[in-house]
Amino acid sequence: MKSLALLVSIAMTFTAAALAQTPAAPSHEHLKVFEPLIDATWRSTAETASGTAIEEYTFEWDAGGAFILFTHSLSLGGNERVQHGMIGWDPDAKKLRFWGFLADGSFFDGHAIEGEDDDIATFEVMFTGSQMERARISIGMPGANVLMYGLTMMRDDSWSQKFERPYQRVVQERRDIAMVNGFNIYRKTVEPRAIVGIRTQCKPDEISATLGGLYAEISGYMARTGAESAGQPLAIYYDYNNENVDFQAALPVDRGVKSEGRIQFGQTPGGEVALIEYSGPYEGIPKAHAAMDIYFEGKGLEASGPPWEVYITDPTTEPDPSKWRTDIFYPVKPKQ
């Protein structure tokens, strides 16, 4: 946690410096050259004596769009090492800055230097607490779906031969991953799901008890109609305030069924969503929704419909609330 605190401290320092300069170009204006790398995973594989080595890089904007966050992972023989870093604009040096932490906890920090013509950027960095002392790191894109990463190290006062490795873009389900107030938020496309549900209202502190009774009522109806469950229970929230909650308790079903009284057949929305995979007691879920509000504001998005929560973990079989997982979905669209 000490290394993470230091990284956050550096980010806050440079954000404050940027705000102190008026007028100044927004940080992201200096980072546009990296946009082809954003919201993608870049992978390289190699066969070694210990098995297949898999290296991956991911790049994403921070929630405010002022920095680019990157993660590098290496998986080999069942072990994984991960390093994290940031790329930002240093308003004092008027250069791009590159800093972060290696898997062993050591720290690196440096500025952009002039590189080769086909490089997006080249950085010269210094290491603290590592066997390496100094290195030049280059990032290039020789093709639309290829990331080229180069490394030259200083050894005995001379530069080693440049080592380069290509990484292929991996098409993945998760996009635009961001960390907001400790919550990972990402976007994906989902298909509509058939559900049977009951819409009702109650006080916020009555939600859990109310959901339990409604799920039992819906399960009884499904048993009478022969419908089978097709997933975990969920709730769609139409309105939520300190005094009252308007929501629909629902269970996914394997086929269409006839509505009966207050038990209605329907679908969850399909299309683009923002998603948080929350882990912890239900009392902490409002903090996840608050983080989603911040994410929307930073990304220029708004909800295109009511959010819904899917309760992945059954509390009756998992007594530890810290292990309860709840997936929180928000249908999204560009803010008008």
C-alpha positions as a Markdown table, in Angstrom:
| # | Residue | x | y | z |
|---|---|---|---|---|
| 1 | Met | 0.0 | 0.0 | 0.0 |
| 2 | Lys | 3.0 | 2.3 | 0.6 |
| 3 | Ser | 3.8 | 2.2 | -3.1 |
| 4 | Leu | 0.3 | 2.9 | -4.1 |
| 5 | Ala | 0.1 | 5.9 | -1.8 |
| 6 | Leu | 3.3 | 7.3 | -3.3 |
| 7 | Leu | 1.9 | 6.9 | -6.8 |
| 8 | Val | -1.3 | 8.7 | -5.8 |
| 9 | Ser | 0.8 | 11.4 | -4.2 |
| 10 | Ile | 2.8 | 12.0 | -7.4 |
| 11 | Ala | -0.4 | 12.2 | -9.4 |
| 12 | Met | -1.9 | 14.7 | -7.0 |
| 13 | Thr | 1.3 | 16.8 | -7.1 |
| 14 | Phe | 1.3 | 17.1 | -10.9 |
| 15 | Thr | -2.4 | 17.7 | -11.1 |
| 16 | Ala | -2.0 | 20.6 | -8.7 |
| 17 | Ala | 0.9 | 21.9 | -10.7 |
| 18 | Ala | -1.1 | 21.7 | -13.9 |
| 19 | Leu | -4.0 | 23.6 | -12.3 |
| 20 | Ala | -1.7 | 26.3 | -11.0 |
| 21 | Gln | -0.6 | 27.2 | -14.5 |
| 22 | Thr | -3.2 | 29.4 | -16.3 |
| 23 | Pro | -3.7 | 29.1 | -19.1 |
| 24 | Ala | -2.4 | 25.6 | -19.8 |
| 25 | Ala | -3.3 | 22.9 | -22.3 |
| 26 | Pro | -5.3 | 20.0 | -20.6 |
| 27 | Ser | -3.1 | 17.1 | -19.8 |
| 28 | His | -4.9 | 14.8 | -22.1 |
| 29 | Glu | -4.0 | 17.0 | -25.1 |
| 30 | His | -0.4 | 16.0 | -24.7 |
| 31 | Leu | -1.4 | 12.3 | -24.4 |
| 32 | Lys | -3.5 | 12.0 | -27.6 |
| 33 | Val | -0.6 | 10.1 | -29.3 |
| 34 | Phe | -1.4 | 7.1 | -27.0 |
| 35 | Glu | -5.1 | 6.9 | -27.9 |
| 36 | Pro | -4.6 | 3.9 | -30.3 |
| 37 | Leu | -3.4 | 1.9 | -27.2 |
| 38 | Ile | -6.3 | 2.8 | -24.9 |
| 39 | Asp | -9.0 | 0.3 | -23.8 |
| 40 | Ala | -7.2 | -2.7 | -25.3 |
| 41 | Thr | -5.1 | -5.6 | -24.1 |
| 42 | Trp | -1.8 | -6.2 | -25.9 |
| 43 | Arg | -0.4 | -9.7 | -25.6 |
| 44 | Ser | 2.9 | -11.5 | -26.4 |
| 45 | Thr | 3.5 | -15.3 | -25.9 |
| 46 | Ala | 6.8 | -17.2 | -26.0 |
| 47 | Glu | 7.7 | -20.8 | -25.2 |
| 48 | Thr | 10.4 | -21.2 | -22.5 |
| 49 | Ala | 11.9 | -24.1 | -20.7 |
| 50 | Ser | 9.5 | -23.4 | -17.8 |
| 51 | Gly | 6.4 | -23.3 | -20.1 |
| 52 | Thr | 4.5 | -20.7 | -22.0 |
| 53 | Ala | 5.2 | -17.1 | -21.0 |
| 54 | Ile | 2.3 | -14.7 | -21.5 |
| 55 | Glu | 2.9 | -11.0 | -21.2 |
| 56 | Glu | 0.2 | -8.4 | -21.4 |
| 57 | Tyr | -0.1 | -4.7 | -21.4 |
| 58 | Thr | -3.3 | -2.7 | -20.8 |
| 59 | Phe | -3.7 | 1.1 | -21.1 |
| 60 | Glu | -6.6 | 3.2 | -19.9 |
| 61 | Trp | -7.5 | 6.7 | -19.0 |
| 62 | Asp | -7.9 | 7.6 | -15.4 |
| 63 | Ala | -11.4 | 8.7 | -14.5 |
| 64 | Gly | -10.6 | 12.4 | -15.1 |
| 65 | Gly | -8.8 | 11.9 | -18.3 |
| 66 | Ala | -5.6 | 13.5 | -17.0 |
| 67 | Phe | -3.4 | 10.4 | -16.9 |
| 68 | Ile | -2.9 | 7.1 | -18.7 |
| 69 | Leu | -2.8 | 4.2 | -16.4 |
| 70 | Phe | -1.0 | 1.0 | -17.6 |
| 71 | Thr | -0.6 | -2.5 | -16.2 |
| 72 | His | 2.0 | -5.0 | -17.3 |
| 73 | Ser | 1.7 | -8.7 | -16.3 |
| 74 | Leu | 3.8 | -11.7 | -16.8 |
| 75 | Ser | 2.4 | -15.2 | -16.3 |
| 76 | Leu | 4.8 | -18.2 | -16.3 |
| 77 | Gly | 4.6 | -21.6 | -14.7 |
| 78 | Gly | 1.5 | -20.7 | -12.7 |
| 79 | Asn | 3.0 | -17.6 | -11.3 |
| 80 | Glu | 2.1 | -14.0 | -12.2 |
| 81 | Arg | 4.0 | -10.8 | -11.7 |
| 82 | Val | 2.3 | -7.5 | -12.2 |
| 83 | Gln | 3.6 | -3.9 | -12.4 |
| 84 | His | 1.6 | -0.7 | -12.5 |
| 85 | Gly | 2.4 | 2.8 | -13.8 |
| 86 | Met | 1.2 | 6.1 | -15.2 |
| 87 | Ile | 2.0 | 8.3 | -18.1 |
| 88 | Gly | 1.2 | 12.0 | -17.7 |
| 89 | Trp | 2.2 | 15.5 | -18.6 |
| 90 | Asp | 4.8 | 17.2 | -16.4 |
| 91 | Pro | 3.8 | 21.0 | -16.6 |
| 92 | Asp | 7.1 | 22.1 | -15.0 |
| 93 | Ala | 9.5 | 20.1 | -17.3 |
| 94 | Lys | 7.0 | 20.5 | -20.2 |
| 95 | Lys | 7.6 | 16.8 | -21.1 |
| 96 | Leu | 5.7 | 13.6 | -20.8 |
| 97 | Arg | 6.5 | 11.7 | -17.6 |
| 98 | Phe | 6.5 | 8.0 | -17.1 |
| 99 | Trp | 6.5 | 6.4 | -13.6 |
| 100 | Gly | 5.4 | 3.4 | -11.7 |
| 101 | Phe | 6.3 | 0.3 | -9.7 |
| 102 | Leu | 7.7 | -3.1 | -10.6 |
| 103 | Ala | 6.5 | -6.4 | -9.2 |
| 104 | Asp | 9.3 | -6.4 | -6.6 |
| 105 | Gly | 8.2 | -3.0 | -5.2 |
| 106 | Ser | 11.0 | -1.0 | -6.8 |
| 107 | Phe | 10.1 | 2.4 | -8.3 |
| 108 | Phe | 11.0 | 3.9 | -11.7 |
| 109 | Asp | 10.5 | 7.5 | -12.9 |
| 110 | Gly | 11.6 | 9.4 | -16.0 |
| 111 | His | 10.8 | 11.8 | -18.8 |
| 112 | Ala | 10.3 | 11.6 | -22.5 |
| 113 | Ile | 13.4 | 12.0 | -24.8 |
| 114 | Glu | 13.8 | 12.1 | -28.5 |
| 115 | Gly | 13.3 | 8.7 | -30.0 |
| 116 | Glu | 13.0 | 7.0 | -33.3 |
| 117 | Asp | 10.6 | 8.4 | -35.9 |
| 118 | Asp | 8.2 | 5.5 | -35.7 |
| 119 | Asp | 7.9 | 5.5 | -31.9 |
| 120 | Ile | 4.9 | 7.0 | -30.1 |
| 121 | Ala | 7.2 | 7.9 | -27.3 |
| 122 | Thr | 10.6 | 7.1 | -25.8 |
| 123 | Phe | 11.4 | 7.6 | -22.1 |
| 124 | Glu | 14.6 | 7.5 | -20.1 |
| 125 | Val | 13.9 | 6.3 | -16.6 |
| 126 | Met | 15.8 | 5.8 | -13.4 |
| 127 | Phe | 15.1 | 2.9 | -11.0 |
| 128 | Thr | 15.1 | 3.0 | -7.2 |
| 129 | Gly | 15.4 | -0.3 | -5.3 |
| 130 | Ser | 16.0 | -2.4 | -8.4 |
| 131 | Gln | 19.0 | -4.2 | -9.9 |
| 132 | Met | 18.5 | -2.0 | -12.9 |
| 133 | Glu | 19.6 | 1.6 | -12.5 |
| 134 | Arg | 18.7 | 3.3 | -15.8 |
| 135 | Ala | 16.9 | 2.3 | -19.0 |
| 136 | Arg | 15.3 | 3.7 | -22.1 |
| 137 | Ile | 11.8 | 2.5 | -22.9 |
| 138 | Ser | 10.2 | 3.0 | -26.3 |
| 139 | Ile | 6.5 | 2.5 | -27.3 |
| 140 | Gly | 5.6 | 2.2 | -30.9 |
| 141 | Met | 2.8 | 1.0 | -33.2 |
| 142 | Pro | 4.1 | -0.4 | -36.4 |
| 143 | Gly | 0.6 | -1.7 | -37.3 |
| 144 | Ala | -3.0 | -1.1 | -36.3 |
| 145 | Asn | -3.1 | -4.1 | -34.1 |
| 146 | Val | 0.6 | -4.4 | -33.0 |
| 147 | Leu | 2.3 | -2.7 | -30.1 |
| 148 | Met | 6.1 | -2.7 | -30.1 |
| 149 | Tyr | 7.8 | -2.3 | -26.8 |
| 150 | Gly | 11.6 | -1.6 | -26.7 |
| 151 | Leu | 14.0 | -1.7 | -23.8 |
| 152 | Thr | 17.6 | -0.5 | -23.6 |
| 153 | Met | 19.5 | -0.8 | -20.3 |
| 154 | Met | 22.5 | 1.1 | -19.0 |
| 155 | Arg | 25.3 | -1.4 | -18.0 |
| 156 | Asp | 28.8 | -0.4 | -17.0 |
| 157 | Asp | 28.3 | 3.1 | -18.3 |
| 158 | Ser | 27.2 | 1.9 | -21.7 |
| 159 | Trp | 23.9 | 1.2 | -23.3 |
| 160 | Ser | 23.0 | -2.4 | -24.1 |
| 161 | Gln | 21.6 | -3.4 | -27.5 |
| 162 | Lys | 17.9 | -2.5 | -27.8 |
| 163 | Phe | 15.5 | -5.4 | -27.1 |
| 164 | Glu | 12.2 | -5.2 | -28.8 |
| 165 | Arg | 9.1 | -7.4 | -28.6 |
| 166 | Pro | 5.8 | -7.2 | -30.5 |
| 167 | Tyr | 2.4 | -7.4 | -28.7 |
| 168 | Gln | -0.8 | -8.3 | -30.5 |
| 169 | Arg | -4.1 | -6.5 | -29.8 |
| 170 | Val | -6.5 | -8.9 | -28.0 |
| 171 | Val | -10.1 | -8.5 | -28.7 |
| 172 | Gln | -11.7 | -8.6 | -25.2 |
| 173 | Glu | -15.2 | -8.3 | -23.7 |
| 174 | Arg | -14.2 | -5.6 | -21.2 |
| 175 | Arg | -13.6 | -2.1 | -22.4 |
| 176 | Asp | -12.7 | 1.3 | -21.0 |
| 177 | Ile | -11.6 | -0.1 | -17.6 |
| 178 | Ala | -11.3 | 2.6 | -14.9 |
| 179 | Met | -10.6 | 2.7 | -11.1 |
| 180 | Val | -12.9 | 5.1 | -9.3 |
| 181 | Asn | -12.9 | 5.3 | -5.5 |
| 182 | Gly | -11.5 | 1.8 | -5.2 |
| 183 | Phe | -14.0 | 0.2 | -7.6 |
| 184 | Asn | -13.1 | -1.2 | -11.0 |
| 185 | Ile | -15.6 | 0.0 | -13.6 |
| 186 | Tyr | -15.7 | -1.2 | -17.2 |
| 187 | Arg | -18.0 | -1.2 | -20.2 |
| 188 | Lys | -19.3 | -4.1 | -22.2 |
| 189 | Thr | -22.2 | -5.1 | -24.4 |
| 190 | Val | -24.8 | -7.4 | -23.0 |
| 191 | Glu | -27.8 | -9.3 | -24.5 |
| 192 | Pro | -31.3 | -8.9 | -23.1 |
| 193 | Arg | -32.3 | -11.6 | -20.6 |
| 194 | Ala | -35.8 | -13.0 | -20.1 |
| 195 | Ile | -37.0 | -12.4 | -16.5 |
| 196 | Val | -40.1 | -12.8 | -14.3 |
| 197 | Gly | -40.5 | -10.1 | -11.7 |
| 198 | Ile | -42.6 | -8.2 | -9.3 |
| 199 | Arg | -42.3 | -4.4 | -9.0 |
| 200 | Thr | -42.9 | -2.9 | -5.5 |
| 201 | Gln | -41.8 | -0.1 | -3.1 |
| 202 | Cys | -40.4 | -0.2 | 0.4 |
| 203 | Lys | -38.1 | 1.7 | 2.7 |
| 204 | Pro | -34.3 | 1.4 | 2.1 |
| 205 | Asp | -33.7 | -0.7 | 5.3 |
| 206 | Glu | -36.5 | -3.1 | 4.2 |
| 207 | Ile | -34.9 | -4.1 | 0.8 |
| 208 | Ser | -33.3 | -7.4 | 1.9 |
| 209 | Ala | -36.4 | -8.7 | 3.6 |
| 210 | Thr | -38.6 | -7.6 | 0.8 |
| 211 | Leu | -36.5 | -9.2 | -1.8 |
| 212 | Gly | -36.5 | -12.5 | 0.0 |
| 213 | Gly | -40.3 | -12.7 | 0.1 |
| 214 | Leu | -40.6 | -11.6 | -3.5 |
| 215 | Tyr | -38.1 | -14.2 | -4.8 |
| 216 | Ala | -40.0 | -16.9 | -2.9 |
| 217 | Glu | -43.3 | -15.8 | -4.6 |
| 218 | Ile | -41.7 | -15.7 | -8.0 |
| 219 | Ser | -40.1 | -19.1 | -7.5 |
| 220 | Gly | -43.5 | -20.5 | -6.6 |
| 221 | Tyr | -45.0 | -19.1 | -9.8 |
| 222 | Met | -42.1 | -20.6 | -11.9 |
| 223 | Ala | -42.6 | -24.0 | -10.3 |
| 224 | Arg | -46.4 | -23.9 | -11.2 |
| 225 | Thr | -45.6 | -22.9 | -14.9 |
| 226 | Gly | -42.7 | -25.3 | -15.3 |
| 227 | Ala | -40.2 | -22.4 | -16.1 |
| 228 | Glu | -36.6 | -23.0 | -15.1 |
| 229 | Ser | -34.2 | -20.6 | -13.5 |
| 230 | Ala | -31.6 | -19.3 | -15.9 |
| 231 | Gly | -29.3 | -17.3 | -13.6 |
| 232 | Gln | -28.9 | -15.5 | -10.3 |
| 233 | Pro | -31.6 | -13.3 | -8.8 |
| 234 | Leu | -31.6 | -9.6 | -9.6 |
| 235 | Ala | -33.3 | -6.3 | -8.8 |
| 236 | Ile | -34.0 | -3.4 | -11.2 |
| 237 | Tyr | -34.0 | 0.0 | -9.4 |
| 238 | Tyr | -36.3 | 2.7 | -10.9 |
| 239 | Asp | -36.0 | 5.2 | -8.0 |
| 240 | Tyr | -34.0 | 5.3 | -4.8 |
| 241 | Asn | -34.0 | 7.9 | -2.1 |
| 242 | Asn | -33.6 | 8.0 | 1.7 |
| 243 | Glu | -37.3 | 7.5 | 2.2 |
| 244 | Asn | -38.4 | 5.1 | -0.5 |
| 245 | Val | -37.2 | 2.6 | -3.1 |
| 246 | Asp | -39.1 | 1.7 | -6.2 |
| 247 | Phe | -37.7 | -1.5 | -7.7 |
| 248 | Gln | -38.5 | -4.8 | -9.3 |
| 249 | Ala | -37.3 | -8.1 | -7.9 |
| 250 | Ala | -36.8 | -10.6 | -10.7 |
| 251 | Leu | -35.4 | -14.1 | -11.6 |
| 252 | Pro | -34.0 | -15.0 | -15.0 |
| 253 | Val | -36.0 | -17.7 | -16.8 |
| 254 | Asp | -35.2 | -20.1 | -19.7 |
| 255 | Arg | -38.2 | -19.2 | -21.8 |
| 256 | Gly | -41.1 | -16.8 | -22.1 |
| 257 | Val | -44.0 | -17.2 | -19.6 |
| 258 | Lys | -47.4 | -15.6 | -19.2 |
| 259 | Ser | -47.7 | -12.7 | -16.8 |
| 260 | Glu | -50.1 | -13.3 | -13.9 |
| 261 | Gly | -51.3 | -10.5 | -11.6 |
| 262 | Arg | -48.4 | -8.6 | -10.3 |
| 263 | Ile | -45.9 | -11.2 | -11.5 |
| 264 | Gln | -44.8 | -9.9 | -14.9 |
| 265 | Phe | -42.7 | -11.3 | -17.7 |
| 266 | Gly | -40.1 | -9.0 | -19.3 |
| 267 | Gln | -36.4 | -8.5 | -20.2 |
| 268 | Thr | -33.4 | -6.8 | -18.8 |
| 269 | Pro | -32.0 | -4.1 | -21.2 |
| 270 | Gly | -29.5 | -5.1 | -23.9 |
| 271 | Gly | -26.7 | -3.0 | -25.3 |
| 272 | Glu | -23.9 | -1.0 | -23.8 |
| 273 | Val | -23.5 | -1.1 | -20.0 |
| 274 | Ala | -21.1 | 0.1 | -17.4 |
| 275 | Leu | -20.5 | -2.6 | -14.8 |
| 276 | Ile | -19.0 | -2.9 | -11.3 |
| 277 | Glu | -18.3 | -6.4 | -9.9 |
| 278 | Tyr | -18.8 | -5.4 | -6.2 |
| 279 | Ser | -17.6 | -7.7 | -3.4 |
| 280 | Gly | -18.6 | -7.1 | 0.2 |
| 281 | Pro | -21.7 | -6.7 | 2.4 |
| 282 | Tyr | -24.8 | -5.1 | 0.9 |
| 283 | Glu | -24.4 | -2.1 | 3.1 |
| 284 | Gly | -21.4 | -1.0 | 1.0 |
| 285 | Ile | -23.3 | -1.1 | -2.4 |
| 286 | Pro | -24.3 | 2.6 | -2.3 |
| 287 | Lys | -20.6 | 3.5 | -2.4 |
| 288 | Ala | -20.3 | 1.6 | -5.7 |
| 289 | His | -23.3 | 3.5 | -7.1 |
| 290 | Ala | -21.6 | 6.8 | -6.0 |
| 291 | Ala | -18.4 | 5.7 | -7.8 |
| 292 | Met | -20.5 | 5.1 | -11.0 |
| 293 | Asp | -21.8 | 8.7 | -10.8 |
| 294 | Ile | -18.2 | 9.9 | -10.8 |
| 295 | Tyr | -17.3 | 7.7 | -13.7 |
| 296 | Phe | -20.3 | 8.9 | -15.8 |
| 297 | Glu | -19.3 | 12.5 | -15.1 |
| 298 | Gly | -15.6 | 11.9 | -16.1 |
| 299 | Lys | -16.6 | 10.0 | -19.3 |
| 300 | Gly | -19.3 | 12.3 | -20.5 |
| 301 | Leu | -22.0 | 9.5 | -20.1 |
| 302 | Glu | -25.5 | 9.2 | -18.7 |
| 303 | Ala | -27.8 | 6.3 | -17.8 |
| 304 | Ser | -30.1 | 5.3 | -20.6 |
| 305 | Gly | -32.4 | 3.4 | -18.3 |
| 306 | Pro | -32.6 | 2.1 | -14.7 |
| 307 | Pro | -29.7 | 0.2 | -13.2 |
| 308 | Trp | -29.9 | -3.3 | -12.0 |
| 309 | Glu | -28.0 | -5.5 | -9.5 |
| 310 | Val | -27.4 | -9.2 | -9.9 |
| 311 | Tyr | -26.8 | -11.1 | -6.6 |
| 312 | Ile | -24.1 | -13.6 | -7.6 |
| 313 | Thr | -23.5 | -15.0 | -4.1 |
| 314 | Asp | -26.2 | -16.7 | -2.1 |
| 315 | Pro | -25.9 | -15.4 | 1.5 |
| 316 | Thr | -27.5 | -18.6 | 2.8 |
| 317 | Thr | -24.6 | -20.7 | 1.5 |
| 318 | Glu | -21.7 | -18.1 | 2.1 |
| 319 | Pro | -21.8 | -16.8 | 5.7 |
| 320 | Asp | -18.9 | -14.3 | 5.1 |
| 321 | Pro | -20.3 | -11.0 | 3.8 |
| 322 | Ser | -16.9 | -9.9 | 2.5 |
| 323 | Lys | -17.2 | -12.7 | -0.1 |
| 324 | Trp | -20.7 | -11.7 | -1.3 |
| 325 | Arg | -20.5 | -10.6 | -5.0 |
| 326 | Thr | -23.0 | -8.2 | -6.5 |
| 327 | Asp | -22.8 | -7.2 | -10.2 |
| 328 | Ile | -24.1 | -3.6 | -10.7 |
| 329 | Phe | -25.2 | -2.8 | -14.3 |
| 330 | Tyr | -25.9 | 0.7 | -15.7 |
| 331 | Pro | -27.2 | 1.0 | -19.3 |
| 332 | Val | -25.2 | 3.9 | -20.8 |
| 333 | Lys | -25.3 | 6.5 | -23.6 |
| 334 | Pro | -23.3 | 9.7 | -24.4 |
| 335 | Lys | -24.5 | 12.6 | -22.3 |
| 336 | Gln | -26.8 | 14.9 | -24.2 |
